[in-house]
Amino acid sequence: MSAYRASALYKRQHVACRSWWLTMGRIKSLCFLAVVLAVLGQSFCSGEDPQCSGDIPVKRRIDCHPQPGASQENCEARGCTWCSTDVLNAPWCFFPEDSPYGYSLSGNVEKTAKGQRVTLNKRQALSLFGNDISPVVIDVEFQTRDRLRFKIYDPNHQRFEVPLKIESPSVAADDTSYDIEFADDTSYFRIKRKSTGTVLWDASLADLIFSNQYLQITTTVPSTSVYGFGEHEHPSFKHSMDFATYGMFSRDQSPAPFANLYGVHPFYLCVETDSNAHGVLLLNSNAQDVSLSPNPSLTFRTIGGILDFYVFLGPTPENVVQQYTEAIGRPHMPAYWSLGFQLSRWGYGSIDVLKETVDRMHYYDIPYDVQHSDIDYMERRLDFTYDKENYAGLPEYIQQLKEEGMHYVLILDPFISKDEEPGTYKPYDLGEEMGVWVNNSDGVTPAVGKAFPDGHSVFPDYTNPRTVEWWTQLCLELKDVLDYDGFWIDMNEPSNFERGQYPGCADNDINNPPYVPSISDHALAQKTLCPDSKTYLGEHYNTHSLFGWSQTAPTFHATQKATGKRAFVLSRSTFVGSGKHGGHWLGDNFSQWKDMHQSIIGILEFNLFGIPYIGADICGFNYNTTYELCLRWMQLGSFYPFSRNHNSEENSEQDPAVFGAEFAEISRETLQIRYSLLPYLYTLFFESHVHGNTVARSLMHEFTSDQQTHEIDTAFLWGPAFMIAPVLQEATRSVDVYFPEAPWFDYYTGDKVPASWLKSYATVDAPLNKIPLFLRGGYILPKQAPATTTTKSRLNPFGLIIALDDEGEASGSLFWDDGDSIDTIEKEIYFLAKYTFSEGNLKTEIVKDGYRGADSLQYNTITILGLKLRPQAVALNGRAVRRDAFSYETNGKLTLSLSEPLTQELNISVY
């Protein structure tokens, strides 16, 4: 029977079951018979074929035939159980309770300097995909109090390992928040949280598979509140555990459901039933997938390398991300100007159109810091060139914009044309001389593919130190021609417009492995290079998903060397640790309302991944936008950490000045809110760089014990204190906003959210010219008067917004430096103030006063929200404030005007 026919049969049986149960309930005189038949009916109506149901409930099934084409015959030939079900996506072929696969403990647990070690032997000769490895070893390292590593590997042969340097202390941590145990029957490996006894990881060694090209392990998780894994278009921030499978293998792929996209992040965060949180990373770069099952459990499958897991104990979501970024690398500190609004378009086509666009932005005084150039600025789409006909005068125009306080970013692609006349195109000639290309399987001849330039292209191998030298030299030389401030590196999955390079991929186990994970087209070479291509670190089979990661750091260092300033690098392809050197945008999205929602999910996920400098193409990259969609997206995008409007050459212009005066005014006003809060956003990035904090975060992140927040991904927070609740549906003039248990204030009016709205959804007005914004009580946000560029706004006066909690208290901080010098934090050339408000008094502690540029700056306004009584007097640094210098509104809002130096301690008393 085919899978389709069997599924249809059991769906009909389920419909029949409802009628069957009703009938049984009416047979009053046949009670005994009803009881007997009811027992049988439970099997009939469980969603399983009653003749094949075993002792494993559907929710616990682990797929024994994860590739397409399962049948009862080939399932049972694997020693697995075949049992149909109408539970959507549940496997019909699954491992039995007494799995014929897996491993068992060989000898005792061995104590090591770093932790523990066990050796495992394969239990039986049966193999799922051939070439099973035995013995394998599990090394457990107690790395820190809250970080555990366990590594499953072949002790007799070196296999590929990701070259990301995570510090491994030479001795085990003395006091840990976790325990590990190998069960008495040696069949389970468990990790427990000491404080609660919660089992965080529970993997059956009997389900472990470790072969040459197929590695699999399954663990239960303590709840269904699972987040992370990327890069995908997930339908929600909190994952469905209903047998969802996601492939991870970097690919040039516009966002689509369940498709593997540009980056690879095998990291998840789980909120336990008691609201503690932990995170887990599988450090593996091979093609892989993960299945989420309702048990709840996770099944990891990868086709190479080792199983290298890191567990982070939290216990809060923020702690998890801090511990994760401590391991993989703290996020870079962005330049202040890069927090301003940015504009781009693939398809300006000429410098005249570019100038017209910039001019109309300036005409409407729309805040605007950065202009990007896509590949149409290049001569015939060749890297390190510019089109001297269509973009004649571009070097001078870039200089003009910079003199006006703006910054300029250029795109670079990771493929180099090989078909130019010898001696006419230095990037290729020099690269050929230095031997910097990804090679064919022979390791000698360059891999040749098709990309944007006419003819054929070769691909730099950024894992090769010689390539880094070549790339750096070209970036430095380009700076002498086009005075850029940063780079946007695109297509670095790497993208190739063919299936493998010329003349095609050989038919071997590397190019066509026995198992291909759940990735688009089920082909490793589709839209990229053949897996058996050679890089400096080994086969492309292992290093493919590291391409963008390996390009980002050299571009970061080359940019800093060229500009002498903090680097701006925006990469489409990312991997674990990419945030240390760059940011990311969410790729070639669509001008659709659903993509606005998807962008929030992506931004929240990349903050979990340690890449907080993240945004999406505002108004959409593909398709033509509409007035209302683009306006609502401009409102949302004004609060992306990385805020850029960008679209494709086939589509209409969509900059915020092109739609006319009303659209421009609304965009200007929303962006002015962003610019006024940039000191707060910049301080969040400081905390991210130093402590590993998220910048944008979900409500769940802050209100973990509130189960309602676990599902929310239509609103988000900047840090702990500023909520953005955008309109995400067409023709809508209100938003249903969930307010967790805390004081909240309307950003625009200072009105306190009614207590009746807390821990529930409330309908909030959102006319076309407004995005709902809210401040959380208990926090102090620094602000600054906005301007059309950050170059200008950085000179303006500062203010504080003090939103009080129910005890009349609040706290916050301000980080400030020159905005673009390298390593100001490490060199302590910065200003840092901490603010506390309690018992009617604001106190300022200047933690660091190392930046003299702050000496000329002043406070000019203090706003306090949530006062319960009208103040009778206000004192500033011990001096009474004139009555005309402050005002009070009946909603509890006090506004104080002043003129005080930023670098002197500010103390205010409200009586």
C-alpha positions in Angstrom: 0.0 0.0 0.0 1.4 3.4 -0.9 2.0 6.0 1.9 -0.7 8.3 0.4 -3.3 5.6 0.2 -2.6 4.4 3.7 -2.8 7.9 5.1 -6.1 8.4 3.3 -7.4 5.1 4.7 -6.6 6.0 8.3 -8.1 9.5 7.9 -11.3 7.8 6.9 -11.0 5.5 9.9 -10.7 8.5 12.2 -13.9 10.0 10.8 -15.6 6.6 11.4 -14.2 6.5 14.9 -16.2 9.6 16.0 -19.4 7.9 14.8 -18.3 4.6 16.5 -17.8 6.2 19.9 -21.2 8.0 19.7 -22.9 4.7 18.8 -21.1 2.9 21.7 -22.3 5.5 24.1 -25.9 4.8 23.2 -25.8 1.0 23.8 -26.8 1.3 27.4 -27.8 -2.4 27.8 -24.4 -3.6 26.5 -22.2 -2.0 29.1 -19.7 -4.9 29.4 -19.4 -5.2 25.6 -18.9 -1.4 25.3 -16.0 -1.5 27.8 -14.3 -4.4 25.9 -14.8 -2.7 22.5 -13.7 0.6 23.9 -10.3 -0.8 24.7 -10.1 -2.1 21.1 -11.3 1.2 19.8 -8.6 3.1 21.5 -6.1 1.3 19.2 -8.3 1.7 16.2 -8.7 5.5 16.8 -5.1 6.3 17.8 -4.0 7.4 14.4 -2.1 4.1 13.9 -2.8 0.9 12.0 -4.0 -1.3 14.8 -2.4 -4.3 13.2 1.1 -2.8 13.4 1.1 -0.5 16.4 4.1 -1.3 18.6 5.0 -0.1 22.0 6.3 3.3 20.8 3.7 6.1 20.8 3.6 8.2 17.7 5.1 11.2 19.4 8.2 9.3 20.3 9.0 8.0 16.8 12.5 8.6 15.4 12.7 8.4 11.7 14.6 5.3 10.5 14.3 6.3 6.8 14.9 10.1 6.8 15.5 10.3 3.1 12.6 10.1 0.6 11.3 6.8 -0.7 10.4 4.9 2.4 8.5 1.7 2.0 7.6 -1.1 4.3 10.0 -3.4 2.5 13.1 -1.3 2.8 12.1 -0.1 6.3 11.9 -3.6 7.6 15.1 -4.5 5.8 16.8 -2.0 8.1 15.4 -3.7 11.1 13.0 -0.9 11.8 9.2 -0.8 12.4 6.7 0.2 9.7 3.4 1.6 11.0 1.3 4.1 9.2 -0.3 7.0 11.0 -2.4 10.0 10.1 -0.4 12.3 12.4 1.0 14.9 10.0 4.7 14.5 9.1 5.1 11.6 11.7 7.5 8.9 10.3 6.0 5.6 9.2 9.4 3.9 9.4 10.9 4.3 12.8 13.4 2.7 15.2 12.0 0.0 17.5 12.4 0.1 21.2 15.2 -2.5 21.0 17.0 -0.6 18.2 19.4 -2.8 16.2 21.8 0.2 15.9 23.6 2.3 18.4 26.4 1.8 20.9 27.1 0.6 24.4 29.6 1.5 27.0 33.0 -0.3 26.8 34.5 -0.3 30.3 34.1 2.3 33.0 33.8 6.0 32.9 37.3 7.4 32.9 38.2 10.6 34.7 40.3 13.2 32.8 41.9 16.5 33.6 39.0 18.3 31.8 36.2 16.0 32.9 35.3 12.5 31.8 35.8 10.1 28.9 33.9 7.0 27.8 34.5 4.6 25.0 31.6 3.2 23.1 31.4 0.1 20.9 28.9 -0.6 18.2 26.3 -3.1 19.4 25.5 -4.9 16.2 26.7 -5.2 12.6 23.6 -3.6 11.1 24.3 -0.2 9.4 21.9 2.4 8.2 24.2 4.0 5.5 27.4 1.9 5.7 30.9 2.5 7.0 30.0 2.7 10.7 32.8 3.6 13.0 33.7 1.7 16.2 34.9 2.4 18.7 33.9 6.1 19.2 34.8 8.2 22.2 32.8 10.7 24.2 34.9 13.4 25.9 33.1 15.5 28.4 34.7 18.8 29.4 33.5 20.8 32.4 34.7 24.1 30.8 33.1 26.6 33.1 30.6 26.7 35.8 27.8 27.1 33.3 29.3 25.6 30.1 29.7 22.0 29.3 31.2 20.4 26.1 30.8 16.8 25.0 32.5 15.7 21.9 31.8 12.4 20.1 34.6 11.4 17.7 36.6 8.7 16.1 39.7 8.1 18.3 41.6 6.4 15.5 41.2 8.8 12.6 41.2 12.6 12.5 37.9 13.9 11.1 37.0 17.4 10.1 36.4 19.8 12.9 35.2 23.4 12.6 38.2 25.7 13.0 36.4 28.1 15.4 38.6 28.6 18.5 36.6 28.1 21.7 38.7 28.2 24.8 39.0 24.8 26.4 40.4 25.2 29.9 43.2 22.7 30.8 41.4 21.6 34.0 37.8 20.9 34.8 35.7 23.7 36.5 35.5 23.0 40.2 31.9 24.1 40.8 29.4 23.5 38.1 25.7 24.1 37.7 25.3 20.7 36.0 25.7 17.0 36.6 26.3 14.4 34.0 25.5 10.7 34.2 25.7 7.6 32.2 22.7 5.5 33.2 23.2 2.3 35.1 22.4 0.2 32.1 24.8 2.4 30.1 22.2 3.1 27.5 21.6 6.8 28.3 23.8 9.9 28.6 22.1 12.7 30.6 22.9 16.2 31.6 21.0 17.6 34.6 20.6 21.1 36.1 21.8 20.7 39.7 19.6 23.3 41.3 16.3 21.7 40.0 17.2 18.2 38.8 15.7 19.1 35.4 17.2 16.8 32.7 18.4 19.1 29.9 19.9 16.4 27.6 18.8 12.8 27.6 20.2 10.8 24.7 20.0 7.1 24.2 23.3 5.6 23.1 21.3 2.9 21.5 20.0 5.6 19.1 23.5 7.0 18.3 24.8 6.4 14.8 28.3 7.3 13.8 29.4 6.3 10.3 31.7 7.9 7.9 29.0 10.0 6.2 26.1 9.8 8.6 26.0 10.9 12.2 22.8 10.9 14.2 21.8 11.5 17.8 18.5 12.1 19.5 17.8 13.9 22.8 14.6 14.7 24.7 14.1 18.3 25.7 12.4 19.4 28.9 9.7 21.5 27.2 8.3 22.5 23.9 9.5 26.1 24.2 12.4 25.7 21.7 13.9 28.6 19.8 16.8 29.0 17.3 18.2 26.9 14.5 19.0 28.8 11.3 18.9 30.2 8.8 15.3 29.5 7.8 12.0 31.2 7.3 10.4 29.9 10.4 6.6 30.4 10.7 7.0 31.4 14.3 9.8 32.3 16.8 8.8 29.4 19.1 9.1 26.3 17.0 6.4 23.8 16.3 7.5 20.4 17.7 5.1 18.5 15.4 7.6 16.6 13.4 9.2 19.6 11.7 12.6 19.1 10.0 14.9 21.9 9.0 18.0 21.5 6.8 21.1 23.6 7.4 23.5 24.1 4.5 24.3 27.7 3.3 22.5 28.5 0.0 21.6 31.4 -2.3 17.9 31.0 -1.6 15.2 33.6 -1.2 13.3 33.0 2.0 10.7 30.1 1.6 9.1 27.8 4.2 11.5 25.0 5.4 14.2 26.0 2.9 17.8 26.2 4.0 18.9 29.8 3.6 22.1 31.8 3.6 23.7 30.9 6.9 24.1 27.9 9.3 23.4 28.2 13.0 22.9 24.8 14.8 22.1 26.5 18.1 18.9 26.4 20.1 17.5 27.8 23.3 15.0 25.9 25.4 12.9 27.4 28.2 12.2 24.7 30.8 8.9 24.2 32.5 10.1 26.0 35.6 11.2 29.0 33.4 14.9 28.3 33.6 16.6 28.3 30.2 19.5 26.6 28.6 21.1 26.6 25.1 22.9 23.9 23.0 25.2 24.3 20.1 26.2 21.6 17.7 29.5 22.9 16.2 29.4 21.2 12.9 29.6 22.7 9.4 28.6 19.8 7.2 25.2 19.6 5.6 22.8 18.7 8.3 19.2 18.7 9.5 17.3 18.7 12.8 13.9 17.1 13.4 11.7 18.5 16.2 9.2 15.9 17.5 6.4 16.2 20.0 7.9 13.8 22.6 9.4 16.5 22.8 12.7 15.6 21.3 15.3 16.7 18.8 17.1 14.5 16.3 20.4 15.8 14.8 21.7 14.4 11.6 24.9 15.5 9.8 26.9 13.9 7.0 30.4 14.6 8.2 32.8 15.9 10.9 32.1 15.0 14.5 29.3 15.5 17.0 30.7 18.5 19.0 28.1 19.8 21.5 28.3 22.8 23.9 25.6 23.2 26.6 25.0 26.6 28.2 23.1 26.5 31.5 21.8 30.1 31.7 19.6 30.1 33.8 17.9 33.1 32.1 17.7 33.5 28.3 19.9 36.5 28.5 22.5 34.5 30.5 22.4 31.7 27.8 23.2 34.2 25.0 26.0 35.8 27.2 27.5 32.4 27.8 27.2 31.4 24.1 28.9 34.6 22.9 31.6 34.2 25.5 32.4 30.9 23.8 32.0 31.8 20.1 33.1 35.4 20.2 31.4 38.6 21.4 29.6 40.7 18.8 31.7 43.5 17.3 31.1 47.1 18.3 29.4 48.9 15.4 30.3 52.4 14.4 27.7 54.9 15.6 27.0 56.1 12.1 26.0 52.5 11.1 23.0 52.8 13.5 21.6 55.6 11.3 19.1 54.9 8.5 20.6 53.5 5.3 19.5 53.4 1.7 20.3 51.1 -1.2 18.9 49.8 -4.5 20.1 47.3 -7.1 19.3 49.3 -10.2 20.0 53.0 -9.8 21.7 52.4 -13.1 23.5 55.7 -13.2 25.0 58.3 -11.0 22.2 60.7 -12.1 19.5 58.5 -10.7 21.5 58.0 -7.5 21.9 61.8 -7.1 18.2 62.3 -7.7 17.4 59.8 -5.0 19.8 61.4 -2.5 18.5 64.9 -3.3 14.8 64.0 -2.7 15.8 62.4 0.7 17.5 65.6 1.6 14.6 67.7 0.3 12.3 66.1 2.8 14.9 66.2 5.6 14.6 62.4 6.2 17.3 61.2 8.6 19.7 59.3 6.5 23.3 58.4 7.2 24.5 55.8 4.7 24.2 55.2 1.0 25.0 51.8 -0.5 26.0 50.9 -4.0 24.9 47.5 -5.4 26.7 45.7 -8.3 25.4 48.2 -10.9 28.1 50.6 -9.8 30.7 48.2 -11.1 32.1 47.9 -14.7 30.3 44.9 -16.1 29.8 43.6 -12.5 33.5 43.1 -12.0 34.7 43.4 -8.3 37.1 46.3 -7.6 36.0 48.4 -10.5 33.5 51.1 -11.1 31.5 52.0 -14.3 33.2 55.1 -15.6 30.4 55.8 -18.1 27.2 55.4 -16.1 28.8 56.3 -12.8 31.3 58.9 -14.1 32.2 61.1 -11.2 31.4 58.5 -8.5 34.7 59.1 -6.6 34.0 62.8 -6.3 30.3 62.3 -5.4 31.3 59.9 -2.6 33.6 62.6 -1.3 30.8 65.2 -1.4 28.5 63.0 0.6 31.1 62.4 3.2 31.8 66.1 3.5 28.1 66.4 4.2 28.4 64.0 7.1 27.3 60.8 5.3 29.0 57.5 4.8 29.3 55.1 1.8 29.2 51.3 1.6 30.1 49.3 -1.5 29.1 45.7 -2.4 31.6 43.0 -3.2 30.8 39.6 -4.6 33.0 36.5 -3.9 33.6 35.5 -7.6 36.2 36.8 -9.9 35.9 36.9 -13.7 38.6 34.7 -15.4 37.8 35.8 -19.0 39.2 39.3 -19.1 42.1 40.0 -21.4 45.4 39.0 -19.6 46.9 42.0 -17.9 43.7 44.0 -17.8 42.0 42.7 -14.6 44.3 42.7 -11.6 42.0 40.8 -9.2 42.2 37.7 -11.4 45.8 38.1 -12.6 47.1 38.6 -9.0 44.9 35.8 -7.7 46.1 33.4 -10.3 49.7 34.3 -9.5 49.1 33.8 -5.7 47.1 30.6 -6.1 44.1 31.8 -4.1 41.2 30.0 -5.7 39.0 27.1 -4.6 40.2 24.2 -6.7 38.7 21.2 -8.4 39.0 17.8 -6.8 42.5 17.5 -8.2 43.6 20.2 -5.8 45.4 22.1 -8.6 43.1 23.5 -11.2 40.7 26.3 -10.2 37.0 25.5 -9.9 35.2 27.5 -12.7 31.5 28.5 -12.4 29.0 31.0 -13.6 28.1 34.2 -11.7 27.2 37.8 -12.4 30.2 38.7 -14.6 30.0 37.8 -18.2 31.8 34.5 -19.0 33.1 32.3 -16.3 34.3 33.0 -12.7 36.6 31.5 -10.1 36.1 31.6 -6.4 38.5 32.8 -3.8 39.3 30.4 -0.9 39.2 32.6 2.1 40.4 29.8 4.4 43.8 30.2 2.6 46.1 32.8 4.3 47.4 33.8 0.8 43.8 34.7 -0.1 43.6 37.0 2.9 46.8 38.8 1.7 45.3 39.1 -1.9 41.9 40.3 -0.6 43.5 42.8 1.7 45.7 44.3 -1.0 42.7 44.7 -3.3 40.6 46.3 -0.6 43.4 48.8 0.2 43.8 49.7 -3.5 40.1 50.2 -4.0 40.1 52.7 -1.1 42.4 54.9 -3.1 39.8 55.0 -5.9 36.4 55.0 -4.1 36.6 56.3 -0.5 34.3 53.7 1.0 33.5 53.4 4.7 32.5 49.7 4.7 31.7 46.6 2.7 28.6 44.6 2.0 29.7 41.1 1.0 27.0 39.3 -0.9 26.5 35.9 -2.6 29.0 34.2 -0.3 27.3 30.9 0.3 29.1 30.7 -2.2 26.6 31.2 -5.0 27.2 29.6 -8.4 24.5 29.8 -11.1 25.1 26.2 -12.2 24.9 22.9 -10.4 28.5 22.5 -9.6 31.4 23.9 -11.6 32.3 23.0 -15.1 32.2 20.4 -16.5 30.0 19.0 -13.7 30.4 17.0 -10.5 31.9 13.5 -10.6 29.7 10.6 -9.4 31.2 9.7 -6.1 30.2 9.5 -2.4 31.4 13.0 -1.7 29.3 14.6 -4.3 26.4 12.2 -3.9 26.5 10.9 -0.3 24.3 8.1 0.9 22.2 10.6 2.8 21.4 14.1 1.8 19.8 16.2 4.6 16.5 18.0 4.2 17.8 20.8 2.0 16.4 22.4 -1.1 16.6 20.2 -4.2 18.2 17.4 -2.1 21.5 18.2 -3.9 24.7 19.5 -2.3 26.0 21.0 -5.5 22.8 22.9 -6.6 23.6 26.6 -7.0 27.1 26.2 -5.6 30.4 24.2 -6.2 30.9 20.4 -6.2 31.4 19.1 -2.7 34.7 17.4 -3.7 36.2 20.8 -4.6 39.4 21.5 -2.6 39.9 24.4 -0.1 42.9 25.1 2.1 41.1 23.4 5.0 39.9 20.4 3.0 37.0 19.4 0.9 34.2 21.8 0.1 32.0 19.0 1.5 33.2 20.1 4.9 33.9 23.8 4.4 31.0 24.9 2.2 29.0 26.5 4.9 32.1 28.2 6.3 32.6 30.3 3.1 30.9 33.5 4.3 32.3 33.1 7.8 35.8 32.8 6.4 35.4 35.9 4.2 33.9 38.1 7.0 37.0 38.3 9.3 39.5 39.2 6.5 37.0 41.8 5.1 36.7 43.3 8.6 40.4 43.6 9.1 41.0 44.9 5.6 38.3 47.5 6.1 39.9 48.7 9.4 43.3 48.8 7.8 42.0 50.8 4.8 39.8 53.3 6.7 41.7 53.5 10.0 38.3 53.4 11.6 35.9 50.8 13.0 34.9 48.3 10.3 31.5 48.0 8.7 31.0 44.5 7.2 27.5 43.2 6.3 27.6 39.5 5.2 24.8 37.5 3.6 26.2 34.1 4.6 27.0 33.6 8.3 28.0 30.8 10.6 28.6 30.4 14.3 30.8 33.3 15.5 30.2 35.6 12.5 28.9 38.3 14.7 32.4 39.0 16.0 33.3 40.6 12.7 30.1 41.5 10.9 26.4 42.0 10.7 23.8 40.4 8.5 20.6 41.2 6.7 17.9 38.6 6.1 18.4 38.3 2.4 16.2 38.6 -0.7 12.8 38.9 1.0 9.5 39.9 -0.7 7.3 42.9 -0.6 4.6 41.0 1.2 2.9 41.6 4.6 3.9 38.2 5.8 7.6 39.1 5.2 7.3 42.0 7.7 6.3 39.5 10.3 9.1 37.1 9.2 11.6 39.9 9.7 10.8 40.2 13.4 11.4 36.4 13.8 14.7 36.6 12.0 15.9 39.5 14.0 15.1 37.8 17.3 16.8 34.6 16.1 20.0 36.3 15.0 20.2 38.0 18.4 20.2 34.5 19.9 22.9 33.6 17.4 25.2 36.4 18.6 24.7 38.6 15.6 22.7 41.5 17.0 23.6 43.9 14.1 20.7 42.5 12.0 17.9 43.8 9.8 15.8 43.0 6.8 15.3 44.9 3.5 12.7 47.5 4.4 9.7 47.4 2.0 11.0 44.1 0.5 13.6 43.2 -2.0 11.5 41.2 -4.5 8.3 42.4 -6.1 6.8 45.9 -6.2 5.8 47.3 -2.8 2.6 49.3 -2.2 2.2 52.6 -0.4 0.7 51.2 2.7 3.0 48.2 3.0 6.1 50.3 2.5 4.9 52.9 5.0 4.2 50.4 7.7 7.5 48.7 6.9 9.3 51.9 7.2 7.8 52.3 10.7 8.9 48.8 11.7 12.3 49.1 9.9 13.0 52.3 11.8 13.6 50.0 14.8 15.6 47.2 13.2 19.1 47.3 14.8 20.4 47.6 11.2 17.9 49.8 9.3 18.1 49.8 5.5 15.7 50.2 2.7 16.8 48.1 -0.3 15.2 46.4 -3.4 15.9 44.8 -6.7 16.5 46.2 -10.1 13.3 44.7 -11.6 11.1 46.7 -9.2 9.9 50.2 -8.6 11.8 52.7 -6.5 10.8 52.5 -2.9 12.9 55.0 -0.9 10.8 56.9 1.6 11.0 60.1 -0.4 9.6 58.7 -3.6 6.0 58.4 -2.4 5.4 62.1 -1.8 5.2 64.5 1.1 2.8 62.6 3.4 4.8 59.4 3.3 8.1 61.3 3.7 6.7 63.2 6.7 5.6 60.0 8.5 8.9 58.3 7.7 10.8 61.4 8.9 8.9 61.5 12.2 9.4 57.8 12.9 13.1 57.9 12.0 13.5 60.9 14.3 12.3 58.7 17.2 15.0 56.2 16.2 17.7 58.9 16.1 16.6 60.4 19.4 17.0 56.9 21.0 20.3 56.1 19.3 22.3 56.7 22.6 20.2 54.0 24.2 20.7 51.7 21.2 24.4 52.4 21.1 24.6 51.6 24.8 22.9 48.3 24.1 25.5 47.5 21.5 28.2 48.3 24.1 26.7 45.8 26.5 26.5 43.3 23.7 30.1 43.8 22.8 31.3 43.6 26.4 28.9 41.2 28.0 27.3 39.4 25.1 23.8 40.7 25.7 21.1 40.7 23.0 20.1 44.1 21.5 16.6 43.2 20.2 14.9 40.5 22.2 11.5 38.9 22.6 9.0 39.5 25.4 9.7 35.9 26.4 13.3 36.9 27.0 12.4 39.3 29.7 9.2 37.7 31.0 10.2 34.1 30.8 7.8 32.9 33.6 4.8 34.3 31.7 3.8 31.5 29.4 1.8 33.8 27.1 5.1 35.5 26.1 6.6 32.3 24.8 4.4 32.5 21.6 4.8 36.2 20.9 6.7 37.3 17.8 4.7 40.2 16.5 6.2 42.7 19.0 9.8 42.9 20.3 12.0 44.9 22.6 15.1 47.0 22.4 17.0 45.8 25.4 14.7 45.3 28.4 12.9 48.6 28.2 11.5 49.7 24.9 8.7 47.8 23.1 7.9 48.1 19.4 4.5 46.8 18.4 4.1 47.3 14.6 1.1 47.0 12.4 1.6 43.8 10.3 -1.6 43.6 8.5 -3.1 45.5 5.6 -5.8 48.2 6.1 -5.4 47.9 9.9 -5.6 50.9 12.2 -5.1 49.2 15.5 -2.8 46.5 17.1 -3.5 43.9 19.7 -0.6 44.3 22.1 0.2 41.9 25.0 1.4 43.7 28.1 3.4 41.4 30.5 3.2 42.2 34.3 5.1 45.4 34.6 4.4 49.1 34.4 4.2 50.3 30.8 4.0 53.8 29.4 2.9 55.1 26.0 6.0 56.5 24.4 4.2 59.4 22.7 2.1 60.6 25.7 3.6 59.2 28.8 0.3 57.7 29.8 0.5 54.7 32.0 -1.0 51.5 30.6 -4.1 50.6 32.7 -3.6 47.8 35.2 -6.5 46.0 33.5 -4.4 45.6 30.4 -1.6 43.7 32.1 -1.1 40.0 31.4 -3.6 40.3 28.6 -4.0 41.7 25.0 -5.3 45.2 24.6 -6.3 46.9 21.4 -4.1 49.9 20.8 -4.8 52.6 18.2 -2.4 52.7 15.3 -3.4 55.2 12.7 -1.4 55.3 9.5 1.0 57.8 10.8 1.9 56.0 14.0 3.6 52.8 15.2 2.7 51.8 18.8 5.7 52.2 21.1 5.9 51.6 24.9 8.4 52.2 27.7 8.8 49.7 30.5 8.8 51.0 34.0 12.0 50.6 36.1 14.4 51.8 33.4 16.2 55.0 32.4 16.8 55.6 28.7 19.3 58.1 27.4 18.3 60.1 24.4 19.6 62.9 22.2 18.0 65.5 20.0 17.8 64.0 16.5 19.2 65.4 13.2 19.4 64.4 9.6 22.7 62.5 10.2 24.4 61.1 13.2 27.3 63.4 12.4 25.0 66.3 13.3 23.0 64.6 16.0 26.0 63.6 18.0 26.6 67.3 18.7 23.1 67.8 20.1 22.0 67.9 23.8 21.2 64.8 25.7 18.2 63.9 27.8 17.0 61.1 30.0 13.6 59.3 30.0 13.0 57.9 33.5 10.1 55.4 33.5 9.4 54.5 37.1 8.3 51.1 38.3 5.6 50.6 40.9 8.1 51.3 43.7 9.1 54.6 42.1 12.5 53.3 41.0 14.4 53.0 37.8 18.0 52.5 36.5 19.9 52.8 33.3 23.2 53.8 31.7 24.8 55.7 28.9 27.9 54.7 26.9 29.6 57.3 24.7 32.8 57.5 22.7 33.8 59.1 19.4 31.7 56.6 17.5 34.1 55.1 15.1 37.7 54.7 16.4 39.0 51.2 16.8 39.1 49.5 20.3 37.9 52.5 22.3 36.5 50.2 24.9 39.7 48.1 25.2 41.7 51.3 25.4 39.2 52.8 27.9 38.7 55.9 25.7 35.0 56.2 26.5 32.5 57.8 28.8 30.1 55.6 30.9 27.5 56.8 33.3 25.1 54.8 35.4 21.8 56.3 36.6 19.5 55.3 39.5 16.3 56.8 40.6 14.9 56.0 44.0 12.9 57.7 46.7 12.5 60.8 44.5 16.2 61.2 43.8 18.1 60.7 40.6 21.8 59.9 41.1 24.5 59.6 38.5 27.7 57.6 38.9 30.4 58.3 36.3 32.0 54.9 35.9 34.5 56.0 33.2 35.4 59.5 32.1 38.0 58.6 29.4 36.5 60.4 26.4 37.3 64.1 26.3 34.9 64.6 23.3 32.0 64.3 25.8 33.2 67.4 27.7 31.3 69.8 25.4 28.0 67.9 25.5 25.1 68.8 27.8 21.8 67.5 29.2 18.9 69.7 28.3 15.9 67.7 29.3 14.8 65.1 31.9 11.4 63.3 31.6 10.0 61.3 34.5 7.1 59.0 33.9 4.9 57.5 36.6 5.1 60.0 39.4 2.2 59.4 41.8 2.0 62.9 43.2 2.4 66.4 41.7 5.9 67.6 42.7 6.1 70.8 44.9 9.7 71.4 44.1 12.7 70.1 42.2 16.4 70.4 43.1 19.3 70.1 40.7 22.6 69.2 42.2 21.4 70.7 45.5 20.0 73.9 43.9 16.3 74.7 43.7 14.9 74.7 40.1 12.7 77.6 39.0 9.1 76.7 38.7 9.1 77.7 35.0 11.9 75.2 34.3 9.7 72.1 34.9 6.2 71.1 34.1 3.9 68.4 35.4 1.0 66.7 33.6 -1.9 64.9 35.3 -0.8 61.5 33.9 2.3 61.6 36.2 4.7 63.0 33.6 7.3 65.6 34.8 9.5 67.4 32.2 12.5 69.3 33.4 14.5 71.7 31.3 18.2 72.3 32.2 21.6 72.9 30.9 24.2 70.8 32.6 27.5 69.2 31.4 27.2 65.5 30.4 30.4 64.6 32.2 29.5 65.9 35.6 27.4 63.9 38.0 23.8 64.8 37.6 21.7 64.6 40.8 18.0 65.6 40.9 15.5 65.5 43.7 11.8 65.6 43.2 9.7 66.7 46.3 
